[in-house]
Amino acid sequence: MEVQFQADGEIYSRLIAEICLYLRQNQPLNDWGAVVLYPNRNIDTGDIKHYREFFTSGRVRRIYLDELGEAASLPIGIATAKLVIATDDIAIAQARELIDRTKSEISSPPKQQQLLQFIETILAYKFPTITREEMEQMFGLSELKQTRFYQEAFQEGLEQGIERGIKQGIEQGIEQGELKGKLKAVPGMLAAGLTVEQVAEALDLSVEEVRQAAQ
C-alpha cells in the first residue's frame, strides 16, 4: 500500500519499478497487488498509459479517500489513512474511535502496535502542539508507551521535560535526542505504509538516512 498526499507525476513509473525490483530480488511465493491511497482525485496526476494493464487487471488499484463512506464502515487500515483528510474538529474523535477499533478488532500485538503508531504519527503531525495528557486520554498510558510519541519524548533522555509537557521536554533534549528519536521512528512509519520519500519529508531526513535506519 502507498499513501500519496502530494501530486507526483512520476508516481506510477516509480511504483512499478520498485515492485518489479522487489519481485526480482525476493522471489515471493505469494501473489501480489498494490493500492495507492489519495485524499482526492486532484492529487492523482500520474500518467498510467505505460502501465494500464496493471490497472485494468486489478493488480494496482487507486482509492480516493474523500469518495469513501464513513470511517466506521471502512477497513481499519483505510479508515486510519482517511484520518489525514479529516477536519481538525472531528479528527480527535475519529482517532479515539480508531484506537478503540484497533484494540478490539486486531488480535496480533505487532499489527496492533503498528496501527497505533500510524494513528499517533498522523496526530503528531496534524496537531504538533498536542500534549502528553491529551495523548494519554486518547491512547491510554499502556498503549501510549508503545508509540513513537512516548518513546521519543520519554525514553531518549528527556526526563527533565516530562512533567512540564512533551513540547518543553523535546525542546530541552532536542540536541541529544532528536536525530536518534527520528531514526527510531522510521521502521514503524514504513511498516504503516508510508514511502521512504514520505518518511524523509515528514521527519526532515535525507532519503539515504531513512533507508539506513530501515535496515
SULWO-V7297 format. One record per run of one state. SS is the DSSP state (h for helix, s for strand, l for the rest). FROM is the first residue (numbers start at 0). LEN is the number of residues. If there is no record, write none. Layout:
# SULWO-V7297
ss->{SS & SS}
from->{FROM & FROM}
len->{LEN & LEN}
This chain:
# SULWO-V7297
ss->{l & s & l & h & l & s & l & h & l & h & l & s & h & l & h & l & h & l & h & l & h & l & h & l & h & l & h & l & h & l & h & l & h & l & h & l}
from->{0 & 1 & 4 & 10 & 26 & 33 & 38 & 40 & 43 & 51 & 56 & 59 & 64 & 67 & 70 & 73 & 75 & 85 & 87 & 105 & 108 & 126 & 131 & 139 & 140 & 144 & 147 & 154 & 158 & 161 & 165 & 191 & 195 & 203 & 206 & 214}
len->{1 & 3 & 6 & 16 & 7 & 5 & 2 & 3 & 8 & 5 & 3 & 5 & 3 & 3 & 3 & 2 & 10 & 2 & 18 & 3 & 18 & 5 & 8 & 1 & 4 & 3 & 7 & 4 & 3 & 4 & 26 & 4 & 8 & 3 & 8 & 1}
